[in-house]
């Protein structure tokens, strides 16, 4: 246990060095950062505006009110964009590491290869979305009159960490196909599109889509199931209970697939 803690502290220290160095270089171009932040904030506003427009025509969506939908959108958005901020760099595996030959450099270092790729870049353009979705949760929760018990707070924290791991596992699994195909751009683009499904109750989708959202692309564990528990919605009891464990399980599977891909990696020689 002491040895594991020592390794964990080592990696935390190294990540912090990566992180500080990134922001030093990033803030050289402050105007670019601010313009990017503005653009991302506008995209959140547009998303909420679309949802508002939908609810001018209906009172509820599969039993979900407007403010409950805002809460669902905010929770799922906070999970997804936090993941995108710190773990999205894996989507560049094919283009920027395998095809370019940089994967050789990664593998030669005495550090975990996946850790290096994650730490190599921070997608700070997601920061405004993280903050905006956090505010959306607070706003919607106050409008709903959400009664937070200690159990719900602990569940929400565990579910959010699990949800981040679920989202990371999806991108890790599909990005790892680049070890055989050279690029995973199409698969990642598809996941990026499907990630918008997190904003809606799972019941509105066909059974096949529901199955997809709890298996191959299990985004329901990053939004719908935990929010259903927090808001006291009926049904899906097993899936709600399983949610805090879903992240570690799916990430373990994705990591094993990643390891299998690394074992089959052949240098480009460049």
C-alpha positions as CSV (number, residue, x, y, z in Angstrom):
1,X,0.0,0.0,0.0
2,X,2.8,2.4,0.9
3,X,4.5,1.7,-2.4
4,X,1.3,2.4,-4.3
5,X,0.8,5.7,-2.5
6,X,4.4,6.6,-3.3
7,X,3.8,5.9,-7.0
8,X,0.5,7.9,-6.9
9,X,2.3,10.9,-5.4
10,X,5.0,10.6,-8.0
11,X,2.5,10.8,-10.8
12,X,0.5,13.6,-9.2
13,X,3.7,15.7,-8.9
14,X,4.6,15.0,-12.6
15,X,1.1,15.8,-13.7
16,X,1.3,19.1,-11.8
17,X,4.5,20.0,-13.6
18,X,2.9,19.2,-17.0
19,X,-0.2,21.3,-16.0
20,X,1.8,24.3,-14.9
21,X,4.0,24.2,-18.0
22,X,0.9,24.0,-20.2
23,X,-0.7,27.1,-18.7
24,X,2.5,29.1,-18.9
25,X,2.6,28.5,-22.7
26,X,-1.2,28.8,-23.0
27,X,-1.5,32.2,-21.4
28,X,1.1,33.8,-23.7
29,X,-1.9,34.1,-26.1
30,X,-4.5,35.5,-23.7
31,X,-6.8,37.0,-26.3
32,X,-7.0,33.6,-28.1
33,X,-7.9,32.0,-24.8
34,X,-10.6,34.6,-24.0
35,X,-12.1,34.4,-27.5
36,X,-12.2,30.6,-27.2
37,X,-13.9,30.9,-23.8
38,X,-16.5,33.3,-25.2
39,X,-17.3,30.9,-28.1
40,X,-17.7,28.0,-25.8
41,X,-20.0,30.0,-23.4
42,X,-22.2,31.0,-26.4
43,X,-22.5,27.3,-27.4
44,X,-23.9,26.5,-23.9
45,X,-26.4,29.4,-24.2
46,X,-27.5,28.1,-27.6
47,X,-28.1,24.6,-26.1
48,X,-30.2,26.0,-23.3
49,X,-32.1,28.2,-25.7
50,X,-33.0,25.2,-27.8
51,X,-34.3,23.4,-24.8
52,X,-36.3,26.4,-23.8
53,X,-37.8,26.6,-27.3
54,X,-38.8,22.9,-27.1
55,X,-40.6,23.5,-23.8
56,X,-42.7,26.3,-25.3
57,X,-44.5,23.6,-27.1
58,X,-44.7,20.9,-24.4
59,X,-45.1,20.9,-20.6
60,X,-43.1,17.7,-19.9
61,X,-40.9,15.3,-21.8
62,X,-41.5,11.7,-20.7
63,X,-42.5,13.0,-17.2
64,X,-39.5,15.4,-17.0
65,X,-40.2,19.1,-16.4
66,X,-38.2,22.0,-18.0
67,X,-36.1,22.6,-14.8
68,X,-35.5,18.8,-14.4
69,X,-34.2,18.7,-18.0
70,X,-31.9,21.7,-17.2
71,X,-30.6,19.8,-14.3
72,X,-30.0,16.6,-16.4
73,X,-28.3,18.7,-19.1
74,X,-26.1,20.5,-16.5
75,X,-25.1,17.3,-14.7
76,X,-24.2,15.4,-17.9
77,X,-22.5,18.5,-19.3
78,X,-20.3,18.9,-16.2
79,X,-19.3,15.3,-16.4
80,X,-18.6,15.3,-20.1
81,X,-16.7,18.6,-20.3
82,X,-14.6,17.8,-17.2
83,X,-13.6,14.6,-19.0
84,X,-12.9,16.5,-22.2
85,X,-10.8,19.0,-20.4
86,X,-8.4,16.5,-18.9
87,X,-8.7,13.3,-20.8
88,X,-9.7,14.2,-24.4
89,X,-6.1,14.2,-25.7
90,X,-6.4,10.4,-26.2
91,X,-8.5,11.1,-29.3
92,X,-5.3,12.4,-31.0
93,X,-3.7,9.0,-30.6
94,X,-3.7,8.0,-34.2
95,X,-2.9,11.3,-35.9
96,X,-0.4,12.8,-33.4
97,X,1.2,9.8,-31.8
98,X,1.0,6.6,-34.0
99,X,1.2,8.1,-37.5
100,X,3.7,10.8,-36.5
101,X,5.9,8.2,-34.7
102,X,5.7,10.1,-31.4
103,X,4.4,6.9,-29.8
104,X,7.9,5.6,-29.9
105,X,9.0,8.5,-27.7
106,X,6.2,7.9,-25.3
107,X,7.0,4.2,-24.9
108,X,10.7,4.9,-24.3
109,X,10.0,7.0,-21.2
110,X,9.9,5.3,-17.8
111,X,6.3,6.5,-17.3
112,X,2.9,5.0,-18.0
113,X,2.2,5.7,-21.7
114,X,-1.5,6.5,-21.2
115,X,-0.6,8.9,-18.4
116,X,1.8,10.7,-20.7
117,X,-0.8,11.2,-23.4
118,X,-3.4,12.4,-21.0
119,X,-0.9,14.9,-19.4
120,X,0.4,16.1,-22.8
121,X,-2.4,18.5,-23.3
122,X,-5.3,20.2,-21.4
123,X,-8.3,21.2,-23.5
124,X,-8.9,24.4,-21.6
125,X,-11.6,25.5,-24.1
126,X,-13.9,23.2,-22.1
127,X,-13.4,25.3,-18.9
128,X,-16.2,27.8,-19.7
129,X,-18.6,24.8,-20.4
130,X,-17.6,23.2,-17.1
131,X,-18.4,26.4,-15.2
132,X,-21.6,27.1,-17.1
133,X,-23.0,23.6,-16.5
134,X,-22.1,23.8,-12.8
135,X,-24.1,27.0,-12.6
136,X,-26.9,25.3,-14.5
137,X,-27.1,22.6,-11.9
138,X,-27.3,25.1,-9.1
139,X,-29.9,27.2,-10.9
140,X,-32.1,24.2,-11.9
141,X,-31.7,22.6,-8.5
142,X,-33.0,25.8,-6.8
143,X,-36.0,26.0,-9.2
144,X,-36.9,22.4,-8.5
145,X,-36.6,22.9,-4.8
146,X,-34.1,20.0,-4.6
147,X,-33.8,18.6,-1.1
148,X,-30.2,17.3,-0.8
149,X,-29.6,14.7,1.9
150,X,-26.2,13.4,2.9
151,X,-26.8,10.2,0.9
152,X,-27.7,12.2,-2.2
153,X,-24.6,14.4,-1.9
154,X,-22.3,11.4,-1.4
155,X,-24.0,9.6,-4.3
156,X,-23.8,12.6,-6.6
157,X,-20.0,13.0,-5.9
158,X,-19.4,9.3,-6.5
159,X,-21.6,9.3,-9.6
160,X,-19.8,12.3,-11.0
161,X,-16.4,10.7,-10.6
162,X,-17.7,7.5,-12.0
163,X,-19.4,9.4,-14.9
164,X,-16.0,11.0,-15.8
165,X,-14.4,7.6,-15.9
166,X,-17.3,6.2,-18.0
167,X,-16.8,9.0,-20.6
168,X,-13.0,8.6,-20.5
169,X,-13.4,4.8,-21.0
170,X,-15.6,5.4,-24.1
171,X,-13.0,7.6,-25.8
172,X,-10.1,5.4,-24.6
173,X,-11.7,2.3,-26.0
174,X,-12.6,3.7,-29.4
175,X,-9.4,5.8,-29.8
176,X,-7.4,2.6,-29.1
177,X,-8.7,1.1,-32.4
178,X,-6.1,3.4,-34.0
179,X,-3.4,0.8,-33.1
180,X,-4.9,-1.3,-36.0
181,X,-6.5,1.3,-38.2
182,X,-4.0,4.2,-37.9
183,X,-6.8,6.6,-37.1
184,X,-10.0,6.6,-35.0
185,X,-11.3,10.0,-36.1
186,X,-14.6,8.6,-37.5
187,X,-15.4,6.6,-34.4
188,X,-14.5,9.6,-32.1
189,X,-16.7,11.9,-34.2
190,X,-19.6,9.5,-33.9
191,X,-19.2,9.3,-30.1
192,X,-19.0,13.1,-30.0
193,X,-22.4,13.3,-31.8
194,X,-24.0,10.6,-29.6
195,X,-22.8,12.4,-26.5
196,X,-25.7,14.8,-27.0
197,X,-28.0,12.0,-26.0
198,X,-27.0,12.6,-22.4
199,X,-29.3,15.6,-22.3
200,X,-32.5,13.6,-22.6
201,X,-34.4,10.9,-20.6
202,X,-33.4,7.5,-21.9
203,X,-37.0,6.5,-22.2
204,X,-37.6,8.7,-25.3
205,X,-35.2,6.5,-27.3
206,X,-35.8,3.2,-29.1
207,X,-34.9,0.1,-27.2
208,X,-31.8,-0.4,-29.4
209,X,-30.5,3.1,-28.5
210,X,-31.2,2.5,-24.8
211,X,-29.2,-0.7,-25.0
212,X,-26.4,1.2,-26.7
213,X,-26.4,3.8,-24.0
214,X,-25.8,1.3,-21.2
215,X,-23.3,-1.0,-23.0
216,X,-21.1,0.0,-25.9
217,X,-21.5,3.8,-25.3
218,X,-22.7,3.8,-21.7
219,X,-23.4,7.5,-21.4
220,X,-26.6,6.8,-19.4
221,X,-24.3,6.2,-16.4
222,X,-22.9,9.7,-16.8
223,X,-26.2,11.6,-16.7
224,X,-29.6,9.9,-16.8
225,X,-29.2,7.2,-14.1
226,X,-27.5,9.4,-11.4
227,X,-29.8,12.4,-12.1
228,X,-32.8,10.1,-11.8
229,X,-31.6,9.0,-8.4
230,X,-30.9,12.5,-7.2
231,X,-34.3,13.8,-8.4
232,X,-36.2,10.8,-6.9
233,X,-37.4,9.5,-10.3
234,X,-39.0,6.1,-10.3
235,X,-37.6,3.0,-12.1
236,X,-34.1,1.8,-13.2
237,X,-33.3,0.9,-9.6
238,X,-30.6,-1.5,-10.5
239,X,-28.9,0.9,-12.9
240,X,-29.0,3.7,-10.3
241,X,-27.3,1.5,-7.7
242,X,-24.7,0.3,-10.3
243,X,-23.8,3.8,-11.4
244,X,-21.0,4.6,-8.9
245,X,-19.3,1.3,-9.9
246,X,-19.9,1.7,-13.7
247,X,-16.9,4.0,-14.2
248,X,-14.2,1.8,-12.7
249,X,-15.6,-1.3,-14.5
250,X,-15.8,0.3,-17.9
251,X,-12.5,2.1,-17.6
252,X,-10.8,-1.2,-16.6
253,X,-12.2,-2.9,-19.7
254,X,-11.1,0.1,-21.9
255,X,-7.6,0.1,-20.3
256,X,-7.2,-3.6,-21.0
257,X,-8.1,-3.0,-24.6
258,X,-5.6,-0.1,-24.7
259,X,-2.9,-2.4,-23.2
260,X,-3.7,-5.0,-25.9
261,X,-3.3,-2.3,-28.5
262,X,0.0,-1.2,-27.2
263,X,1.3,-4.7,-27.3
264,X,0.4,-4.9,-31.0
265,X,1.9,-1.5,-31.8
266,X,4.6,-1.4,-34.5
267,X,6.8,1.6,-34.9
268,X,6.4,3.7,-38.0
269,X,10.2,4.1,-38.1
270,X,9.8,7.9,-38.6
